[in-house]
Amino acid sequence: MSDEDLPRSLRRLGLSDPEALVYVALLDMGPTAVADLAEALAGHGEADAATAVAHLIELGLAARTGSGPHREAVAPTEPTIALEHLAHVRSAELHRAQIAAANAYQTYRRSVHPQATEDLVEVVTGPQIVERIHHAEGSADAEVLRFDSPPYHTNGTPNETEVSNLERGVEYRVVYSKSSVQNADYYACNIKPCIAAGEQARVLPTVPVKLTIFDRRVAIVSMSFVEAEVNDSMLIVRPSSLLSALTGLFEASWRSAFPLHFGDRVPSALRPVQRRILELLGSGVTDETIAELLGISRRTLSRHLEQLNSSAGAATRFQLALYAARKGWI
């Protein structure tokens, strides 16, 4: 580095122009009185030199040293520690300036777009997941749309919040995966009570994503079995084209799903167990699974199916399901 470059570099570290010139003069002249340093400062007086010297001493770049019986001189000191401190301070100032500029831009973006793009999707992890799920569901006002599939952040416990929401008029439409319906414990403690409370339920062999949409204003997307093993996290999606796409995906799946709830024209002659059999037939699960879910034997299930086929005049399971759908039983 040339002597001409040194003052410029010192100024970049935060020294003022007089301080940089005084320090360079000290390096050239050695121990020097303030009055003599003032002569080296072109265009600056002794007061400026004294102020510069005082700050250099404060920074640790210079020190006073006796130069004779009647005068005091100033000499440069080993600068490593002082310069490292200056570099650290300057770096911190630059970082603060960077943050200030970024925040100013975000303020500008919000003035143009009420919601910044990066605020549209939030990643939630760990213990906050269950808390955010309960808060979102408890805040629902009109409608909840859901793809239901294991695993469950709430461990498949009864959904008392949904039952309470249904009682106060919130509409629920839920598409269950076959794996949800086949889980006897989950069916008994969660699915069945929610359907009884007024939930509109349908089922598909699989659902495209674990999803709940609240009032079409916010959605939560949970990880699948495979994803949950490596990433226990949840996405919160706010109003955006992504939320609209997720809502459209639900509506398309809802139209193609099998109903799990009944219409208003269920024949009084049907026993409760036969109604449940019709529900589960529509879900596409196997006879073995239906018997397990209902807690009956395969022989008892066969007997009920024969009675239902006889009532509907059906020869096959497909004809029975078609007849039940046309009559509004399911």
C-alpha positions as CSV (number, residue, x, y, z in Angstrom):
1,M,0.0,0.0,0.0
2,S,1.4,3.4,-0.9
3,D,1.6,6.3,1.5
4,E,-1.2,8.0,-0.5
5,D,-3.5,5.1,0.1
6,L,-3.0,4.9,3.9
7,P,-5.1,7.9,4.8
8,R,-7.9,6.7,2.6
9,S,-7.8,3.2,4.2
10,L,-7.8,4.8,7.7
11,R,-10.9,6.8,6.8
12,R,-12.6,3.6,5.7
13,L,-12.0,2.3,9.2
14,G,-13.8,5.3,10.6
15,L,-11.1,7.9,11.2
16,S,-11.9,11.5,10.3
17,D,-9.7,13.2,7.7
18,P,-7.6,15.2,10.3
19,E,-7.2,12.0,12.4
20,A,-6.0,10.0,9.4
21,L,-3.5,12.8,8.5
22,V,-2.2,13.2,12.0
23,Y,-1.7,9.4,12.4
24,V,0.3,9.3,9.1
25,A,2.3,12.3,10.2
26,L,3.1,10.6,13.5
27,L,4.3,7.5,11.5
28,D,6.6,9.8,9.4
29,M,7.8,12.1,12.1
30,G,7.8,10.0,15.3
31,P,7.1,11.7,18.7
32,T,5.9,15.1,17.8
33,A,4.3,18.1,19.6
34,V,0.7,19.0,18.7
35,A,1.8,22.4,17.4
36,D,4.2,20.7,15.0
37,L,1.5,18.3,13.9
38,A,-0.8,21.2,13.1
39,E,1.7,22.4,10.6
40,A,1.5,19.0,8.9
41,L,-2.3,19.4,8.5
42,A,-2.8,21.5,5.5
43,G,-5.9,23.7,6.0
44,H,-6.3,22.7,9.6
45,G,-5.4,24.6,12.8
46,E,-3.9,23.6,16.1
47,A,-7.3,23.1,17.6
48,D,-8.2,20.5,14.9
49,A,-4.8,18.8,15.5
50,A,-5.5,18.7,19.3
51,T,-8.9,17.2,18.8
52,A,-7.5,14.6,16.4
53,V,-4.7,13.7,18.8
54,A,-7.2,13.3,21.7
55,H,-9.3,10.9,19.7
56,L,-6.3,8.9,18.5
57,I,-5.2,8.5,22.1
58,E,-8.7,7.4,23.0
59,L,-8.7,4.8,20.3
60,G,-5.3,3.5,21.3
61,L,-3.5,4.6,18.1
62,A,-1.3,7.2,19.9
63,A,0.1,8.0,23.3
64,R,1.6,11.1,25.0
65,T,5.3,10.9,25.8
66,G,7.6,13.5,27.2
67,S,9.8,15.0,24.6
68,G,11.7,17.5,26.8
69,P,11.4,19.4,30.1
70,H,8.9,22.0,28.8
71,R,6.9,20.2,26.1
72,E,4.8,17.1,25.7
73,A,4.9,15.1,22.5
74,V,2.6,12.4,20.9
75,A,3.9,9.1,19.5
76,P,2.1,6.4,17.5
77,T,1.5,3.1,19.3
78,E,1.3,-0.5,18.0
79,P,-2.0,-0.4,16.1
80,T,-3.1,-4.1,15.9
81,I,-5.7,-4.1,18.7
82,A,-7.0,-0.6,18.0
83,L,-7.4,-1.3,14.3
84,E,-9.2,-4.6,15.0
85,H,-11.6,-2.7,17.2
86,L,-12.2,-0.1,14.5
87,A,-12.8,-2.8,12.0
88,H,-15.3,-4.6,14.3
89,V,-17.1,-1.3,15.0
90,R,-17.2,-0.5,11.3
91,S,-18.5,-4.0,10.4
92,A,-21.3,-3.6,13.0
93,E,-22.2,-0.2,11.6
94,L,-22.4,-1.7,8.1
95,H,-24.5,-4.6,9.3
96,R,-26.9,-2.2,11.0
97,A,-27.0,-0.1,7.8
98,Q,-27.8,-3.3,5.8
99,I,-30.7,-4.2,8.1
100,A,-32.0,-0.6,8.0
101,A,-31.9,-0.7,4.2
102,A,-33.6,-4.1,4.0
103,N,-36.3,-2.9,6.5
104,A,-36.9,0.3,4.5
105,Y,-37.4,-1.8,1.4
106,Q,-39.9,-4.1,3.2
107,T,-41.8,-1.0,4.3
108,Y,-41.9,0.1,0.7
109,R,-43.1,-3.3,-0.5
110,R,-45.9,-3.3,2.1
111,S,-46.9,0.1,0.9
112,V,-47.3,-1.3,-2.6
113,H,-48.4,-4.8,-1.7
114,P,-50.3,-5.1,1.7
115,Q,-48.7,-8.5,2.3
116,A,-45.1,-9.3,1.4
117,T,-44.5,-12.5,-0.6
118,E,-42.3,-14.1,2.0
119,D,-45.2,-13.7,4.6
120,L,-47.5,-15.9,2.6
121,V,-46.0,-19.2,3.8
122,E,-44.8,-19.8,7.3
123,V,-43.0,-22.9,8.6
124,V,-43.9,-24.0,12.1
125,T,-41.9,-26.7,13.9
126,G,-41.8,-28.5,17.2
127,P,-44.2,-27.9,20.1
128,Q,-45.7,-24.8,18.4
129,I,-47.5,-27.1,15.8
130,V,-50.2,-28.4,18.1
131,E,-50.7,-24.9,19.6
132,R,-51.1,-23.3,16.2
133,I,-53.5,-26.0,15.0
134,H,-55.8,-25.5,18.1
135,H,-55.7,-21.7,17.7
136,A,-56.5,-21.8,14.0
137,E,-59.4,-24.3,14.5
138,G,-60.8,-22.4,17.5
139,S,-60.8,-19.2,15.4
140,A,-62.9,-20.6,12.6
141,D,-66.0,-18.6,11.9
142,A,-67.9,-20.3,9.0
143,E,-66.2,-23.2,7.2
144,V,-63.5,-25.8,7.6
145,L,-62.3,-28.0,4.8
146,R,-60.0,-30.9,5.6
147,F,-58.0,-33.7,4.1
148,D,-57.6,-36.2,6.9
149,S,-54.8,-38.7,6.9
150,P,-52.3,-40.0,9.5
151,P,-50.0,-39.3,11.2
152,Y,-51.7,-36.8,13.5
153,H,-49.9,-34.1,15.5
154,T,-52.7,-34.4,18.1
155,N,-52.1,-38.2,18.4
156,G,-55.6,-38.9,17.0
157,T,-57.4,-37.8,20.2
158,P,-61.1,-36.6,20.1
159,N,-61.5,-33.3,18.3
160,E,-63.6,-31.5,20.9
161,T,-62.9,-28.1,19.2
162,E,-64.6,-29.4,16.0
163,V,-67.6,-30.6,17.9
164,S,-67.9,-27.3,19.6
165,N,-67.6,-25.4,16.3
166,L,-70.2,-27.6,14.7
167,E,-72.6,-26.7,17.6
168,R,-72.1,-23.0,16.9
169,G,-72.8,-23.4,13.2
170,V,-69.3,-23.8,11.6
171,E,-69.6,-26.1,8.6
172,Y,-67.1,-28.9,8.2
173,R,-66.4,-30.9,5.1
174,V,-63.8,-33.6,5.6
175,V,-62.3,-36.1,3.1
176,Y,-60.8,-39.0,4.9
177,S,-58.2,-41.3,3.6
178,K,-59.0,-45.0,3.8
179,S,-56.2,-45.4,6.3
180,S,-58.0,-43.0,8.7
181,V,-61.3,-44.9,8.4
182,Q,-59.5,-48.3,8.9
183,N,-58.1,-47.1,12.2
184,A,-60.7,-48.5,14.6
185,D,-59.6,-46.3,17.6
186,Y,-59.5,-43.1,15.6
187,Y,-62.8,-43.9,13.9
188,A,-64.5,-44.4,17.3
189,C,-63.0,-41.4,19.2
190,N,-62.8,-38.9,16.4
191,I,-64.5,-39.6,13.1
192,K,-67.8,-41.0,14.4
193,P,-68.5,-38.3,17.0
194,C,-67.7,-35.5,14.5
195,I,-70.1,-37.1,11.9
196,A,-72.8,-37.4,14.6
197,A,-72.3,-33.7,15.5
198,G,-72.9,-32.7,11.8
199,E,-69.7,-33.0,9.9
200,Q,-70.1,-33.8,6.2
201,A,-67.6,-36.6,5.6
202,R,-66.4,-38.4,2.5
203,V,-63.6,-40.9,1.9
204,L,-61.0,-41.6,-0.8
205,P,-58.4,-44.4,-1.0
206,T,-55.7,-41.7,-0.5
207,V,-55.8,-37.9,-0.1
208,P,-53.3,-35.8,-2.1
209,V,-52.0,-33.9,0.9
210,K,-52.6,-33.4,4.7
211,L,-54.5,-30.1,4.6
212,T,-57.0,-28.0,6.6
213,I,-58.4,-24.7,5.3
214,F,-60.1,-22.3,7.7
215,D,-62.7,-19.9,6.3
216,R,-60.7,-19.9,3.0
217,R,-58.4,-17.4,4.7
218,V,-55.6,-19.6,6.0
219,A,-54.5,-23.2,5.4
220,I,-52.3,-25.6,7.3
221,V,-50.4,-28.3,5.4
222,S,-48.8,-31.1,7.4
223,M,-46.2,-33.6,6.4
224,S,-47.0,-37.1,5.2
225,F,-45.7,-40.3,6.8
226,V,-42.5,-40.3,4.9
227,E,-41.9,-36.5,5.3
228,A,-42.7,-36.6,9.0
229,E,-39.9,-39.1,9.6
230,V,-37.3,-36.5,8.5
231,N,-39.1,-33.2,9.0
232,D,-41.6,-32.7,11.8
233,S,-43.0,-29.4,10.5
234,M,-46.2,-27.7,9.3
235,L,-46.8,-25.0,6.7
236,I,-49.2,-22.1,7.3
237,V,-50.5,-20.7,4.0
238,R,-52.1,-17.3,3.9
239,P,-54.3,-15.7,1.2
240,S,-52.5,-16.2,-2.1
241,S,-52.8,-18.1,-5.4
242,L,-51.3,-21.1,-3.5
243,L,-54.2,-21.0,-1.1
244,S,-56.7,-20.7,-4.0
245,A,-55.1,-23.8,-5.6
246,L,-55.3,-25.8,-2.4
247,T,-59.0,-24.9,-2.0
248,G,-59.6,-25.9,-5.7
249,L,-57.8,-29.2,-5.0
250,F,-60.1,-29.9,-2.1
251,E,-63.2,-29.1,-4.0
252,A,-62.2,-31.4,-6.9
253,S,-61.4,-34.3,-4.4
254,W,-64.7,-33.7,-2.5
255,R,-66.7,-34.2,-5.7
256,S,-65.0,-37.5,-6.4
257,A,-65.0,-38.9,-2.9
258,F,-67.5,-41.5,-1.5
259,P,-69.9,-40.1,1.1
260,L,-69.6,-41.3,4.7
261,H,-72.7,-39.4,6.0
262,F,-76.4,-40.1,5.4
263,G,-79.1,-38.2,3.6
264,D,-82.5,-37.5,5.1
265,R,-84.2,-40.5,3.6
266,V,-82.6,-43.4,5.4
267,P,-85.3,-46.1,5.8
268,S,-86.4,-46.5,9.4
269,A,-86.3,-50.3,8.8
270,L,-82.5,-50.1,8.6
271,R,-80.7,-51.0,11.8
272,P,-77.8,-48.8,13.1
273,V,-75.3,-51.5,12.2
274,Q,-76.7,-51.7,8.7
275,R,-76.4,-47.9,8.3
276,R,-72.8,-48.2,9.3
277,I,-72.2,-51.0,6.9
278,L,-73.6,-48.8,4.1
279,E,-71.3,-46.0,5.1
280,L,-68.2,-48.2,5.1
281,L,-69.2,-49.9,1.8
282,G,-69.1,-46.5,0.2
283,S,-65.6,-45.9,1.5
284,G,-64.2,-48.8,-0.5
285,V,-62.7,-50.7,2.5
286,T,-62.6,-54.5,2.6
287,D,-65.2,-56.8,4.3
288,E,-62.6,-57.7,6.9
289,T,-62.0,-54.1,7.8
290,I,-65.7,-53.3,8.0
291,A,-66.2,-56.3,10.4
292,E,-63.2,-55.1,12.5
293,L,-64.5,-51.5,12.6
294,L,-68.0,-52.6,13.6
295,G,-66.8,-55.2,16.0
296,I,-68.8,-58.0,14.4
297,S,-67.8,-61.3,12.8
298,R,-67.5,-61.9,9.1
299,R,-70.5,-64.2,9.2
300,T,-72.6,-61.5,10.8
301,L,-71.5,-59.0,8.2
302,S,-72.4,-61.4,5.4
303,R,-75.9,-61.9,6.9
304,H,-76.5,-58.1,7.1
305,L,-75.2,-57.7,3.5
306,E,-77.7,-60.3,2.3
307,Q,-80.6,-58.5,4.1
308,L,-79.5,-55.2,2.5
309,N,-79.2,-56.7,-0.9
310,S,-82.7,-58.2,-0.5
311,S,-84.2,-54.8,0.6
312,A,-82.6,-53.0,-2.4
313,G,-83.2,-55.8,-4.9
314,A,-79.4,-55.8,-5.6
315,A,-77.3,-58.8,-6.7
316,T,-73.9,-57.1,-6.2
317,R,-72.2,-54.7,-3.8
318,F,-72.0,-52.1,-6.6
319,Q,-75.8,-52.3,-7.2
320,L,-76.4,-52.0,-3.5
321,A,-74.2,-48.9,-3.2
322,L,-75.8,-47.4,-6.3
323,Y,-79.3,-48.0,-5.0
324,A,-78.4,-46.6,-1.6
325,A,-77.0,-43.4,-3.2
326,R,-80.1,-43.0,-5.4
327,K,-82.4,-43.4,-2.5
328,G,-80.4,-40.9,-0.4
329,W,-79.4,-43.5,2.2
330,I,-75.7,-42.4,1.8
